[in-house]
Structure formats: C-alpha cells, structure tokens
Amino acid sequence: MIDKLIIFTPTDPYNGSSDMFERTEETSDMDLTKVDNIEFDDVDYRDAPNFSDAYICSADYDGEPMTEEELNDFNYKYTDFVHEKLIEKL
C-alpha cells in the first residue's frame, strides 16, 4: 500500500490564476503494511476516543527499528494510521 502526501503551495495572485493554492502530489515510499511492533506513549483515557496526545514512541519498519527522527515524521504524516493502530491496540 502506497500512501500519497498532498501539498498545497501558495501561488502568485498576480499571475492570472483564480486559485489561491496550487495542488501537487508526492507519493510516499512508506509501505504502511511493513510497520509493526508498535508501542505508544501519552495515552490518556480521559481523551477517548480522540487520544490526541498519543503517539508512536517505538516501531519497526520492514524488521528494522525506526529512529526517533523517523518516528517524529511518521507520527506527523500518518495521523490516521497512528490513531487506527492505537484503537486496535486498546
């Protein structure tokens, strides 16, 4: 499964374009089916069902532990996946 990252960038309003933002798509090379051994932190049950502060603090990608930087990026980019896996784990 390949995920897409959609980026909106401001365009020049004086170039005759009626759209304020221009849409571009970048395909991520992250295969979410290869993420496992997921551990969470900051799970606050008073915040159910959103668990907005919860994040993945440890996980493997394709059998290798993810670095702290990779986890930070992953938590930011794949919020729906993070929430889904947290709900499954709970």
Protein Blocks (a to p, Z undefined) as FASTA:
>chain_A
ZZdddddddddfknopabfbdcdddddfbdfklgghiacehiafklpcklmmgccfbdce
ehiacdfklmmmmmmmmmmlmmmmmmmmZZ
